């Protein structure tokens, strides 16, 4: 029995280690407060929180539910841990969201209040994306009851300041829904009064409900990892992580964690390890040579850990989908194009992802019921900020023109107006029009609609005179040769008739004169 307890590969030893880990984590979580959070975090990270991540998340959630007034402290603790081990932050978020949904289905107000409050502070700490907060608020107020609106108001008080900062458009929509609920007057008077109070709190700028205390702003914005988790995505709490399980690679994994811990905590962790090595030497009688081997193996593991960290993100289809979703949500949560551009520029796209961003601008614009100038201004801003975005938009113009037959009328209209804005503002070069060959054989009904809306918009923006001047620019005559064909009388007549039919016959005066002159010359020769 004694041999089993000292053998690290045995189930008996690992169970004792597991129980000690559980007790240690529970003790640290119960002791944490604003003053000692830095010390507690360092002590906590010396424990193998990767192995005990299920225990850690459970302990934090239980402690927060028992002491909701300390939610901001627990959220700050999670923010620090999440910056080092994002998988722990993700697991805790999944469990909180599932707990909230379970409480919502069961009409358990206390669970909803507790879970939503924790989520609110995690949003404040940038552990969770603000979209999750907006989803929760929408769920609570779209079918209002006394309890759901009460939970929504409590949630708004905690997260309102942060949402006002990062998603003014989203929080405005929520308050508009609350205003409608108040006007309907179907809820209890007490709840109606609560709605009026939260409007006043918002008017005061949430000054009594600060998003993050200065003492708890412990993680730099660039160091934090924000999880984009949607309400319907959280389905697995991974409760198996709460239960002891024998690890065949126990010693190797413990060694790896020590290496990671040294990298995170620095000299403090190294001092602790040296003390641990000395005590281990006195009890087991290991030689100095074995200590050197341990140091070498630890450094090797540290290098492996660095390599793994360097290769976490790759350009897979999954990451592409995540990028598109993040861009989409950022666009739709922004109040105006300047705010949106600022948020998107902070994303620090990798080389090659600019094309994806440009595609998302066009896709979001196309799906609107009517054209919104927001998207044209946004694309224009990016072209002005960095010329690297010009080429993708020019390529997308040509690709879009060749595939106009795939677009319905509404999308066609929005896309045409989008590119008209970019041309009018000189965000992209006018030589992109070289892909257009205006004749009966090379155009379809869809492409003719595209050209019609494009030029009508340009004429509206610039006026017919300025547009005509631009089209007669000597440096652009070659790109415009397909648009105003002179090679074939049939194609020339088609272009003249086309522009005349859409009310822009003035653009073809030169072609018309040329055609008449050619006709007179032919008659003279005959």
Residue, then its C-alpha position, 0 to 999 in steps of 0.5 A: x500500500x505504501x509503495x502505491x502511495x509513493x508511485x506517481x503512476x498509481x491510481x492511489x497516488x493520483x487520487x490523493x493528489x486530486x483531492x489535495x488539488x481540489x482542497x487547494x483550489x477551493x481554499x484559494x477561491x474562498x480567500x480571494x478579495x480585491x486586496x489579495x487577488x494578485x497574490x491568490x492568483x499566483x498561488x492558484x497558478x502554481x497548482x495544476x489548473x489545467x488538470x483541475x480546470x473542471x474543479x476550478x470552474x465549479x468552485x468559482x461558480x459556486x463561490x459567486x452564487x454564494x457571494x454575488x456581491x463579490x462577482x466583480x472580484x471573481x470575474x477579475x480572477x477569471x480574466x487573469x486566468x483566461x489570459x494565460x489559459x483561454x480554454x479555462x475561460x471558455x469552459x467557465x463561460x459555457x457552464x454559465x451560459x448553460x446555467x442561465x438557459x436552464x434557469x430561464x427554462x425553469x423560470x428560476x429567477x435566482x439562478x438567472x440573476x446569479x449567472x447573468x450577473x457573472x456573465x455581465x462582469x465577464x463581458x466587462x473584463x473582455x473575457x466574453x464578447x458583448x454580443x453574448x450580453x445583447x443576446x441575453x438581453x434580447x431573450x429576456x425582453x422580447x417576450x416580457x414577463x415581470x421576472x424576465x424584465x427584472x433580470x434584464x434590468x439587473x443585468x443592464x445595470x452591471x453591463x450597461x456602461x460597457x455596452x454603451x462604450x462598445x455597442x451603442x447601437x445594440x444597447x439603444x435597441x434594448x432600451x427602445x424595447x424597454x420603452x415599448x414595454x413601459x408604454x404597453x403598461x402590462x407589467x406589474x407597477x413595481x417592474x414598471x418603476x424599475x424600468x424608469x429607474x434604469x432609464x435614469x441610471x443610463x441618463x447618468x452614465x451608469x456612474x454608480x455601476x462602473x464596468x470595472x474598478x481601477x483596482x481590478x483592471x489587471x489584464x492589458x487589452x492586448x493580452x486578453x482573449x475574448x470568447x465569442x460564444x453564442x447562446x445556442x452554442x453552449x451545450x456541453x458543461x464537460x462535467x466529466x472534468x469534475x471527476x477524478x480520472x487516472x492519467x497514464x502520463x501523470x508525471x509527464x503532464x505535471x512536468x509540462x505544467x511546471x514548465x508553463x508555470x515557470x514561464x508565466x510566474x517567472x523567478x517565483x515559480x523557479x524558487x518554489x521548484x528549487x525548494x521542492x527539488x531539495x525536499x524531494x532529494x532529501x526524501x528519495x535520495x536522488x543524485x545531483x545528476x538527476x536534478x540536471x536531467x529534470x532541468x533539461x527536461x523542463x527546458x525542453x518542455x518549455x520549448x515545446x510549450x512555446x512551439x505549441x503556443x506559436x502554432x495554435x492559430x492556423x488558416x483553417x476553414x474554421x478560423x475563416x468562419x470565426x473571422x467572418x462571424x466576428x466581422x459580421x457581429x462587429x458591423x451590426x453592433x456599431x453605431x456608425x461607420x467610424x466606430x465600426x472602422x475603429x473596432x475593425x482596425x483594432x482586430x489586427x488582421x493577418x496578411x491575406x485576410x483583407x480580401x475577406x474583410x472586403x467581401x464581408x462589407x459587400x455581403x452585409x451591404x447586399x443583404x439589407x432591404x435597401x442600400x445603406x450608405x453606412x457600408x459605402x462610407x465604411x469601405x471608403x474609410x478603409x481604402x483611405x486608411x490603407x491602400x492595401x484594401x483598394x486592390x481587393x475591392x477592385x477585384x471584387x468589382x470584376x468578380x461581382x460583375x461577371x456573376x451578377x446573374x446570381x444576384x436577386x434584384x434587391x442585392x443587385x441594387x445594393x451592390x451597384x450603389x455600393x460600388x458607385x459610392x467607391x467610384x464617385x469617391x475615387x476609393x477604387x480606380x475607374x479602370x475597373x470598368x474595363x471588365x464591362x463590354x456593352x453589347x448584346x452578346x456580352x451582357x445579360x439582363x442582370x448585368x444591364x441592370x447592374x450597369x444601369x443602377x451604377x451609372x444612374x447613381x454616379x450621375x446623381x452623385x457627380x452630375x451629368x457634366x462631371x460624369x461625362x468629363x470623367x468618362x472622356x478622360x484621355x488616360x481612361x479611354x482604353x478601359x472604357x472602350x468596352x463601355x463605349x464601343x467604337x469597333x463595330x457599328x452594331x455595338x455602338x448603336x446598342x450602347x447609344x440606345x442603352x444609355x438613352x433608354x436609362x435616361x443618360x443619353x448625354x453620355x453618348x453624344x460623342x458616339x452619336x456624332x461619330x455614328x452620324x459622321x460615319x453614315x454620311x461618309x458611307x453615303x458620300x462614297x456610295 
